Amino acid sequence: MHGTLQERIAGGRLVLVRAGFRQEDAAIDADVLARHVLGWDRAALLARGRDTASPDFIRRFEAAIERRAAHEPVALITGVREFWGLEFEVTRDVLIPRPETELIVEAALGLASEPLRIADVGTGSGCLAVSLATEFPRANLVASDSSEAALRVARRNAVRHAVESRITFAHAHLLETLHGPFDLIVSNPPYVPDGEPLPRDVADYEPAAALFAGADGLDVLRALIPGAIAQLAERGVLIVEFGFGQAEGVAALAREAGWPHVELRQDLQGIPRTALMKMS
């Protein structure tokens, strides 16, 4: 007996619960993985959940559940993650886009004037560069990363959203080899302190180079915050993301570098997450 899709999905939830996942998370993950295997949206699954599960569905769904039970992120199993309403390819070569990084796009949209030259430093999957390119159709962008593998993913995402003609991809460490002036520089840099324990989903599957940045997690920002000044236009803006508990350290780095205007913004949980820096 193959059972119905609903029954097989319920079985997948149980496997995840037994692997240590919370009931709510197990339910969401099993549902997402089932829809991925079927190629259906939520409405289709609700309407056809009593259909008999095919042998092909059972084989592929159980393999996906097994991967998730080993704490592999759902985004790596499905190969995509949504960011700013857009679908991005993700692999183990890039950081999986997080909702809090969307604060950078929100901040950019609130600028007084439209940026025409934008740099995304440490682009990873390209989620920031591509999202900004869709929001600012007159802008030209440079997306840099020290990882060639990450740049290949970013290029594919630019093609996926038809903005590749306006993005130059640069294999570079931070701002090295980039030629300003830029109206806007954005970055979601590594900011996890070395040795800080992370969930298995992150530690075992996402690139360490995109996560860790020295004893206090500020090594990359320590270079980027002062370095960006020389690459910005007169009224240019730097927007960066940082981690929990790092707000004071980031503000201090900005003051030391000579930024006269620094604004810290909070995420939906009220945690400072994003810094906007302006020279005038």
C-alpha positions as CSV (number, residue, x, y, z in Angstrom):
1,M,0.0,0.0,0.0
2,H,1.4,3.4,-1.0
3,G,-1.0,5.4,1.1
4,T,-2.2,8.9,0.3
5,L,0.0,12.0,0.0
6,Q,-1.3,13.3,3.3
7,E,-0.3,10.0,5.0
8,R,3.2,10.1,3.6
9,I,3.7,13.7,4.6
10,A,2.5,12.9,8.1
11,G,5.0,10.1,8.2
12,G,7.7,12.6,7.1
13,R,6.7,14.9,9.9
14,L,7.1,12.1,12.4
15,V,10.6,11.3,11.1
16,L,11.6,14.9,11.7
17,V,10.1,15.1,15.1
18,R,12.0,11.9,16.1
19,A,15.2,13.6,14.7
20,G,14.7,16.4,17.3
21,F,12.7,19.0,15.3
22,R,9.8,20.9,16.9
23,Q,6.4,19.8,15.8
24,E,5.6,23.1,14.1
25,D,8.9,23.2,12.2
26,A,8.6,19.5,11.2
27,A,5.2,20.2,9.8
28,I,6.4,23.2,7.8
29,D,9.5,21.4,6.4
30,A,7.6,18.3,5.4
31,D,5.0,20.4,3.6
32,V,7.6,22.4,1.8
33,L,9.6,19.3,0.8
34,A,6.5,17.5,-0.4
35,R,5.5,20.5,-2.6
36,H,9.0,20.7,-3.9
37,V,9.0,17.0,-5.0
38,L,5.5,17.4,-6.5
39,G,6.1,20.7,-8.1
40,W,2.8,22.0,-6.6
41,D,1.8,25.1,-4.7
42,R,0.0,24.9,-1.4
43,A,-3.4,25.1,-2.9
44,A,-2.8,22.1,-5.1
45,L,-1.5,20.0,-2.2
46,L,-4.6,20.9,-0.1
47,A,-6.9,20.0,-3.0
48,R,-5.2,16.8,-3.9
49,G,-3.8,15.6,-0.6
50,R,-5.9,12.4,-0.7
51,D,-4.4,11.3,-4.0
52,T,-2.5,8.1,-3.8
53,A,1.3,8.7,-3.4
54,S,3.2,7.4,-6.4
55,P,6.3,5.3,-5.9
56,D,8.4,8.1,-7.4
57,F,7.0,10.6,-4.9
58,I,7.6,8.2,-2.0
59,R,11.2,7.6,-3.1
60,R,12.1,11.3,-3.6
61,F,10.2,12.6,-0.6
62,E,11.7,10.1,1.8
63,A,15.2,11.0,0.4
64,A,14.5,14.7,1.1
65,I,13.2,14.0,4.6
66,E,16.3,11.9,5.3
67,R,18.5,14.9,4.3
68,R,16.4,17.2,6.5
69,A,16.6,14.8,9.4
70,A,20.4,15.2,9.1
71,H,19.8,19.0,9.6
72,E,20.6,19.9,6.0
73,P,18.8,23.2,5.4
74,V,15.6,23.0,3.4
75,A,16.9,25.6,1.0
76,L,19.8,23.4,0.0
77,I,17.5,20.4,-0.5
78,T,15.1,22.4,-2.7
79,G,18.0,24.4,-4.2
80,V,16.2,27.8,-3.8
81,R,15.4,30.4,-1.2
82,E,13.0,33.4,-1.5
83,F,14.4,36.8,-0.8
84,W,12.7,40.2,-1.4
85,G,9.9,38.3,-3.2
86,L,12.4,36.8,-5.6
87,E,13.6,33.2,-5.9
88,F,17.3,32.6,-5.6
89,E,19.4,29.6,-6.3
90,V,21.5,28.5,-3.3
91,T,24.3,26.0,-2.9
92,R,26.8,25.1,-0.3
93,D,29.1,27.7,-1.7
94,V,26.9,30.6,-0.5
95,L,25.2,31.8,2.6
96,I,21.5,31.2,2.5
97,P,19.7,34.5,2.4
98,R,18.1,35.6,5.7
99,P,15.0,37.8,6.1
100,E,16.9,40.3,8.2
101,T,19.2,41.1,5.2
102,E,16.1,42.5,3.5
103,L,16.5,45.5,5.8
104,I,19.4,46.6,3.6
105,V,17.1,46.7,0.6
106,E,14.5,48.6,2.6
107,A,17.1,51.1,3.7
108,A,18.3,51.6,0.2
109,L,14.8,52.3,-1.0
110,G,14.5,55.0,1.6
111,L,17.5,57.0,0.4
112,A,16.9,60.6,-0.6
113,S,18.1,60.1,-4.2
114,E,18.2,57.0,-6.4
115,P,21.6,55.4,-6.5
116,L,22.9,54.9,-10.0
117,R,26.2,53.2,-9.1
118,I,26.0,50.5,-6.5
119,A,28.5,48.0,-5.1
120,D,27.6,44.8,-3.2
121,V,30.6,43.7,-1.3
122,G,30.7,40.0,-0.5
123,T,27.7,39.3,-2.8
124,G,27.4,35.5,-2.1
125,S,24.2,34.3,-3.8
126,G,23.8,37.8,-5.3
127,C,20.5,38.3,-3.4
128,L,21.3,42.0,-2.5
129,A,22.8,42.9,-5.9
130,V,19.9,41.3,-7.9
131,S,17.2,42.7,-5.6
132,L,18.7,46.2,-5.8
133,A,19.0,45.9,-9.6
134,T,15.3,45.1,-9.8
135,E,14.3,48.0,-7.6
136,F,16.6,50.5,-9.3
137,P,16.3,49.8,-13.1
138,R,18.6,52.7,-14.0
139,A,21.4,51.5,-11.8
140,N,24.6,49.7,-12.7
141,L,26.1,47.5,-10.1
142,V,29.4,45.8,-9.1
143,A,29.1,42.6,-7.1
144,S,32.3,41.4,-5.5
145,D,33.2,38.2,-3.7
146,S,36.4,36.4,-2.8
147,S,34.9,33.1,-3.8
148,E,34.7,32.2,-7.5
149,A,32.2,29.5,-6.7
150,A,29.9,32.1,-5.0
151,L,30.2,34.4,-8.0
152,R,29.0,31.6,-10.3
153,V,25.9,31.2,-8.2
154,A,25.4,35.0,-8.2
155,R,25.7,35.2,-12.0
156,R,23.1,32.5,-12.5
157,N,20.7,34.4,-10.2
158,A,21.3,37.6,-12.1
159,V,20.4,35.7,-15.3
160,R,17.4,34.2,-13.6
161,H,16.0,37.7,-13.0
162,A,17.2,39.2,-16.2
163,V,19.5,41.9,-14.6
164,E,22.8,40.4,-15.7
165,S,23.5,43.1,-18.2
166,R,23.7,45.7,-15.4
167,I,25.8,43.8,-12.9
168,T,29.6,43.4,-13.2
169,F,30.9,40.5,-11.1
170,A,34.3,40.9,-9.6
171,H,36.6,38.3,-7.9
172,A,37.9,40.5,-5.1
173,H,38.5,40.8,-1.4
174,L,36.2,43.5,-0.1
175,L,36.8,46.7,-2.0
176,E,40.0,45.7,-3.6
177,T,40.1,46.2,-7.4
178,L,36.7,48.0,-7.3
179,H,36.7,51.5,-8.9
180,G,34.3,54.1,-7.5
181,P,32.9,56.4,-6.9
182,F,29.7,54.6,-5.9
183,D,26.4,56.2,-4.8
184,L,25.7,53.2,-2.5
185,I,27.8,50.4,-1.1
186,V,26.0,47.5,0.6
187,S,27.3,44.5,2.4
188,N,26.1,41.5,4.5
189,P,29.6,40.6,5.6
190,P,30.8,37.7,7.8
191,Y,30.2,38.8,11.4
192,V,30.1,35.7,13.6
193,P,32.9,35.6,16.3
194,D,35.4,32.8,15.8
195,G,34.5,29.7,17.8
196,E,30.9,30.8,18.5
197,P,28.7,27.7,18.4
198,L,26.1,27.6,15.6
199,P,23.2,25.4,14.8
200,R,24.1,22.3,12.9
201,D,22.0,23.6,9.9
202,V,24.5,26.5,9.6
203,A,27.8,25.1,10.9
204,D,27.7,21.9,8.8
205,Y,26.3,23.3,5.6
206,E,27.2,26.9,5.0
207,P,30.6,28.3,4.1
208,A,32.7,29.3,7.1
209,A,34.3,32.1,5.1
210,A,30.8,33.8,4.9
211,L,30.2,33.4,8.6
212,F,33.2,34.0,10.8
213,A,35.2,37.2,11.2
214,G,37.7,37.1,14.0
215,A,37.5,37.0,17.8
216,D,34.7,39.6,18.0
217,G,33.2,39.1,14.6
218,L,34.1,42.6,13.4
219,D,37.3,41.9,11.5
220,V,35.6,42.4,8.1
221,L,33.7,45.5,9.1
222,R,36.9,46.8,10.7
223,A,38.3,46.9,7.2
224,L,35.2,47.8,5.2
225,I,33.8,50.7,7.2
226,P,36.9,52.9,6.8
227,G,37.7,51.6,3.3
228,A,34.3,52.5,1.9
229,I,34.9,56.2,2.4
230,A,37.3,56.5,-0.5
231,Q,35.0,54.6,-2.8
232,L,31.9,56.6,-2.3
233,A,30.6,59.7,-4.1
234,E,30.2,62.9,-2.2
235,R,26.7,62.0,-0.9
236,G,27.3,58.3,-1.0
237,V,25.9,55.9,1.6
238,L,27.3,52.7,3.1
239,I,24.7,50.2,4.5
240,V,25.9,47.1,6.3
241,E,24.4,44.3,8.3
242,F,25.9,43.2,11.7
243,G,25.1,40.6,14.4
244,F,23.4,40.5,17.8
245,G,25.2,42.6,20.4
246,Q,27.5,44.3,17.9
247,A,25.7,47.6,17.6
248,E,28.1,49.5,19.9
249,G,31.2,48.1,18.3
250,V,30.0,49.0,14.8
251,A,29.1,52.5,15.9
252,A,32.5,52.9,17.4
253,L,34.2,51.7,14.3
254,A,32.2,54.2,12.3
255,R,33.2,57.1,14.6
256,E,36.9,56.1,14.5
257,A,36.8,56.0,10.7
258,G,35.4,59.5,10.6
259,W,31.8,58.9,9.5
260,P,29.8,61.9,10.9
261,H,26.4,60.4,10.3
262,V,25.6,56.9,11.5
263,E,22.1,55.4,11.9
264,L,21.4,52.0,13.4
265,R,18.2,50.2,12.5
266,Q,16.4,47.4,14.2
267,D,14.9,44.2,12.8
268,L,11.3,43.1,13.6
269,Q,12.4,41.7,16.9
270,G,13.8,45.1,17.9
271,I,17.4,44.0,17.6
272,P,19.8,46.5,15.9
273,R,20.9,44.8,12.7
274,T,21.7,47.4,10.0
275,A,23.9,50.5,10.0
276,L,23.6,53.4,7.5
277,M,26.6,55.6,7.2
278,K,26.8,59.0,5.4
279,M,29.5,61.6,5.1
280,S,27.1,64.5,4.5
